[in-house]
Amino acid sequence: MKKFILGFILLAGVLSVNAQSERYMAAMKKNLAAVDSSATAQSMLSLSDNFERIGNAEKSQWLPFYYAALMQVRYGFMQGDMSGADPIADRAEKLLNKADSIQPKNSEISCVKAMIATLRMIVNPMQRYMEQGTLIEQNLDAAKEQDATNPRPYYLKGENLKNTPAQFGGGCDAAKTVLNTAKEKFASFRPASEIAPNWGASRVDMLLNECK
């Protein structure tokens, strides 16, 4: 009888864990599906809030906080007036730190760290280039070392170069080589799971087309 009760308790525990895992995956897939169709700043902010709620419910998972931070950054880039981007960057950094505490030394997280530094820099490029530019390079270099197959640090580096004036070492000529490397890596890249990061390929094609 004791063995039966123990077996029943164990089975109930397994079923509960499986149900929780299924709810988590369903919530993540639903919100990820909405990312590509979200074209407004407000939709990015709403998605960030959604992912944060998932992270707060699934405290051992780093991806919800990663996506919450990424959506915050995208929300920041979509602001018309970049002078108010610092609080958005602060919010993104707070969310990303939660992901980093769960999954340290992660290439995808390092990429978003570089994006946060980029967001801070464009508030005042002339004053912030030295500090934030250094952080961008450090985090993109770390992302490459942490996962040599990840195309996103090359994509982000290429986009930054394209948006940098030629007199400062940027422009299309400087960007194309890096963007082509990103394109090659995207061709062979396979995400770790169906909810793992897998964004950027279409943007690389767009940037390369603009540089023809």
C-alpha positions as CSV (number, residue, x, y, z in Angstrom):
1,M,0.0,0.0,0.0
2,K,2.8,2.4,0.9
3,K,4.5,1.6,-2.4
4,F,1.3,2.3,-4.3
5,I,0.8,5.7,-2.5
6,L,4.5,6.6,-3.1
7,G,4.1,5.7,-6.8
8,F,1.0,7.7,-7.1
9,I,2.7,10.8,-5.6
10,L,5.6,10.4,-7.9
11,L,3.3,10.1,-10.9
12,A,1.3,13.1,-9.9
13,G,4.5,15.1,-9.5
14,V,5.7,14.1,-13.0
15,L,2.3,15.0,-14.5
16,S,2.4,18.4,-12.8
17,V,5.9,19.1,-14.1
18,N,4.9,18.1,-17.6
19,A,1.8,20.3,-17.5
20,Q,3.8,23.2,-16.3
21,S,6.4,22.7,-19.0
22,E,3.6,22.5,-21.7
23,R,2.1,25.8,-20.4
24,Y,5.5,27.4,-20.5
25,M,6.2,26.3,-24.1
26,A,2.7,27.3,-25.2
27,A,3.1,30.8,-23.7
28,M,6.6,31.3,-25.2
29,K,5.5,30.1,-28.7
30,K,2.4,32.4,-28.6
31,N,4.4,35.5,-27.8
32,L,7.3,34.6,-30.2
33,A,4.8,34.2,-33.0
34,A,3.6,37.7,-32.3
35,V,7.1,39.2,-32.5
36,D,7.4,39.2,-36.3
37,S,4.0,40.8,-36.8
38,S,4.6,43.5,-34.2
39,A,5.5,46.7,-36.0
40,T,4.8,49.4,-33.4
41,A,6.7,50.5,-30.3
42,Q,3.7,49.8,-28.1
43,S,3.5,46.2,-29.3
44,M,7.2,45.7,-28.5
45,L,6.5,47.1,-25.0
46,S,3.5,44.8,-24.5
47,L,5.6,41.8,-25.6
48,S,8.3,42.7,-23.2
49,D,5.8,42.7,-20.4
50,N,4.4,39.4,-21.5
51,F,7.8,37.7,-21.5
52,E,8.6,39.2,-18.1
53,R,5.5,37.7,-16.7
54,I,6.5,34.3,-18.1
55,G,9.9,34.7,-16.5
56,N,8.5,35.6,-13.1
57,A,6.4,32.4,-13.3
58,E,9.2,30.2,-14.6
59,K,12.1,31.5,-12.4
60,S,14.6,28.9,-13.6
61,Q,14.2,29.8,-17.3
62,W,16.5,32.5,-18.9
63,L,14.8,32.9,-22.3
64,P,11.7,34.8,-21.1
65,F,13.9,37.5,-19.4
66,Y,16.2,37.5,-22.5
67,Y,13.2,38.2,-24.8
68,A,11.8,40.7,-22.4
69,A,15.1,42.6,-22.6
70,L,15.3,42.3,-26.3
71,M,11.8,43.7,-26.8
72,Q,12.7,46.6,-24.5
73,V,15.7,47.4,-26.7
74,R,13.6,47.2,-29.9
75,Y,11.0,49.4,-28.2
76,G,13.9,51.9,-27.4
77,F,15.1,51.9,-31.0
78,M,11.6,52.7,-32.3
79,Q,11.4,55.9,-30.3
80,G,11.3,59.1,-32.4
81,D,13.2,61.1,-29.8
82,M,16.3,59.1,-28.6
83,S,17.1,61.6,-25.9
84,G,14.8,59.7,-23.5
85,A,16.2,56.2,-24.2
86,D,18.3,55.9,-21.0
87,P,15.4,54.7,-18.8
88,I,14.5,52.1,-21.5
89,A,18.1,50.9,-21.6
90,D,18.1,50.7,-17.8
91,R,14.9,48.6,-17.9
92,A,16.4,46.3,-20.5
93,E,19.6,45.9,-18.6
94,K,17.6,45.0,-15.4
95,L,15.7,42.3,-17.3
96,L,18.8,41.0,-19.0
97,N,20.7,40.7,-15.7
98,K,18.0,38.2,-14.6
99,A,18.7,36.1,-17.7
100,D,22.4,36.5,-17.2
101,S,22.2,35.3,-13.6
102,I,20.4,32.1,-14.8
103,Q,22.6,31.5,-17.9
104,P,25.9,33.3,-17.5
105,K,28.5,33.6,-20.3
106,N,25.8,33.2,-23.0
107,S,26.4,34.4,-26.5
108,E,22.9,35.5,-27.1
109,I,22.8,37.5,-23.9
110,S,26.1,39.2,-24.8
111,C,24.5,40.3,-28.1
112,V,21.7,42.0,-26.3
113,K,24.3,43.6,-23.9
114,A,25.9,45.1,-27.0
115,M,22.4,46.3,-28.2
116,I,21.8,48.0,-24.9
117,A,25.2,49.8,-25.1
118,T,24.2,50.9,-28.7
119,L,20.9,52.3,-27.4
120,R,22.8,54.2,-24.7
121,M,25.3,55.5,-27.2
122,I,22.8,57.0,-29.7
123,V,21.4,59.2,-27.0
124,N,24.5,61.3,-27.5
125,P,27.0,59.7,-29.9
126,M,29.7,62.4,-29.6
127,Q,29.9,62.2,-25.8
128,R,29.3,58.5,-25.4
129,Y,31.1,56.9,-28.3
130,M,34.3,56.0,-26.3
131,E,32.6,54.4,-23.3
132,Q,29.6,52.7,-25.0
133,G,31.5,51.9,-28.2
134,T,34.0,50.0,-26.2
135,L,31.2,48.1,-24.4
136,I,29.6,47.2,-27.8
137,E,32.9,45.8,-29.1
138,Q,33.7,43.9,-25.9
139,N,30.2,42.2,-25.8
140,L,30.2,41.3,-29.5
141,D,33.7,39.8,-29.1
142,A,32.5,37.9,-26.1
143,A,29.5,36.6,-28.0
144,K,31.7,35.3,-30.8
145,E,33.9,33.5,-28.3
146,Q,31.0,32.1,-26.4
147,D,29.4,30.6,-29.5
148,A,31.4,30.6,-32.7
149,T,28.4,29.4,-34.7
150,N,26.2,32.4,-33.6
151,P,25.6,34.7,-36.6
152,R,24.1,37.5,-34.5
153,P,27.3,39.2,-33.3
154,Y,28.4,39.5,-36.9
155,Y,25.0,40.9,-37.9
156,L,25.1,43.5,-35.2
157,K,28.7,44.4,-35.9
158,G,27.8,44.8,-39.6
159,E,24.7,46.9,-38.9
160,N,26.7,49.2,-36.6
161,L,29.4,49.6,-39.2
162,K,26.8,50.4,-41.9
163,N,25.4,53.1,-39.6
164,T,28.8,54.6,-38.8
165,P,30.0,57.4,-41.1
166,A,32.7,56.4,-43.5
167,Q,35.1,59.0,-42.1
168,F,35.0,57.1,-38.8
169,G,35.7,53.7,-40.4
170,G,32.1,52.8,-41.3
171,G,29.8,52.7,-44.2
172,C,28.7,50.0,-46.6
173,D,32.2,49.1,-47.8
174,A,33.3,48.3,-44.3
175,A,30.0,46.6,-43.4
176,K,29.6,44.3,-46.3
177,T,32.4,41.8,-45.4
178,V,31.0,41.4,-41.9
179,L,27.4,41.1,-43.1
180,N,28.4,38.5,-45.6
181,T,30.0,36.5,-42.8
182,A,26.8,36.8,-40.9
183,K,24.8,35.6,-43.9
184,E,27.1,32.5,-44.3
185,K,26.7,31.7,-40.6
186,F,22.9,32.1,-40.8
187,A,22.8,29.6,-43.6
188,S,24.2,26.9,-41.3
189,F,22.9,28.1,-38.0
190,R,20.4,25.8,-36.1
191,P,18.7,27.1,-33.0
192,A,19.0,25.0,-29.8
193,S,15.2,24.6,-29.6
194,E,12.1,25.9,-31.2
195,I,12.0,28.8,-28.8
196,A,15.7,29.6,-28.8
197,P,16.9,32.8,-30.5
198,N,16.7,32.7,-34.3
199,W,16.3,36.2,-35.5
200,G,18.3,38.5,-37.7
201,A,18.7,36.7,-41.1
202,S,16.1,38.8,-43.0
203,R,17.6,42.0,-41.6
204,V,21.1,41.0,-42.9
205,D,19.6,40.4,-46.4
206,M,18.0,43.8,-46.2
207,L,21.2,45.6,-45.1
208,L,23.2,43.9,-47.9
209,N,20.6,44.9,-50.4
210,E,20.9,48.5,-49.3
211,C,24.6,48.3,-49.7
212,K,24.5,47.1,-53.4
